[in-house]
Amino acid sequence: MTESEKSDIIEKAWQDDVSFDAIEATMGLSESEVIALMRRELKTSSFKMWRKRVTGRKTKHLKRG
């Protein structure tokens, strides 16, 4: 995966209106793979802030909405 692709995935993951299902459809990464990428690429504090924002958020999980 190129740095550009990683950057694109991280950007989509931070956006509130882009679901994990949409990321999987466009980029081919499951929710758990996105979480692993975010954990690997972000600083620890940024990752924790992101996880707090997306955990349980209906817009990030189409099946829940």
C-alpha positions as CSV (number, residue, x, y, z in Angstrom):
1,M,0.0,0.0,0.0
2,T,1.4,3.4,-1.0
3,E,1.6,6.4,1.3
4,S,-1.0,8.1,-0.8
5,E,-3.4,5.2,-0.3
6,K,-2.8,5.2,3.5
7,S,-3.3,8.9,3.6
8,D,-6.6,8.5,1.7
9,I,-7.9,5.8,4.1
10,I,-6.9,7.8,7.2
11,E,-8.7,10.9,5.8
12,K,-11.9,8.9,5.0
13,A,-11.7,7.2,8.5
14,W,-11.6,10.7,10.2
15,Q,-14.7,11.9,8.2
16,D,-18.0,11.5,10.1
17,D,-20.0,11.0,7.0
18,V,-17.9,8.1,5.5
19,S,-18.9,4.7,6.9
20,F,-16.6,1.7,7.4
21,D,-18.7,0.0,4.7
22,A,-17.9,2.7,2.2
23,I,-14.2,2.5,3.0
24,E,-14.4,-1.3,2.5
25,A,-16.2,-0.8,-0.8
26,T,-13.8,1.8,-2.2
27,M,-10.5,0.8,-0.6
28,G,-11.0,-2.9,0.1
29,L,-10.2,-2.7,3.9
30,S,-12.5,-4.1,6.5
31,E,-13.3,-2.2,9.7
32,S,-10.8,-4.2,11.7
33,E,-8.1,-3.5,9.0
34,V,-8.9,0.2,9.1
35,I,-8.6,0.2,12.9
36,A,-5.2,-1.6,12.6
37,L,-4.0,0.9,10.0
38,M,-5.1,3.8,12.2
39,R,-3.4,2.3,15.3
40,R,-0.1,1.8,13.3
41,E,0.0,5.1,11.5
42,L,-1.4,7.6,14.1
43,K,0.2,8.8,17.3
44,T,-1.2,7.0,20.3
45,S,-3.1,10.0,21.5
46,S,-4.6,10.7,18.0
47,F,-5.7,7.0,17.7
48,K,-7.4,7.1,21.1
49,M,-9.2,10.3,20.2
50,W,-10.3,8.8,16.9
51,R,-11.5,5.6,18.5
52,K,-13.5,7.5,21.0
53,R,-15.2,9.5,18.2
54,V,-16.1,6.5,16.0
55,T,-17.1,4.0,18.7
56,G,-20.8,3.5,18.5
57,R,-21.3,6.3,15.9
58,K,-24.2,5.3,13.6
59,T,-22.8,7.1,10.6
60,K,-19.6,5.0,10.7
61,H,-21.7,1.7,10.8
62,L,-24.4,1.5,8.1
63,K,-25.8,-1.7,9.5
64,R,-26.6,0.1,12.8
65,G,-28.1,3.2,11.2
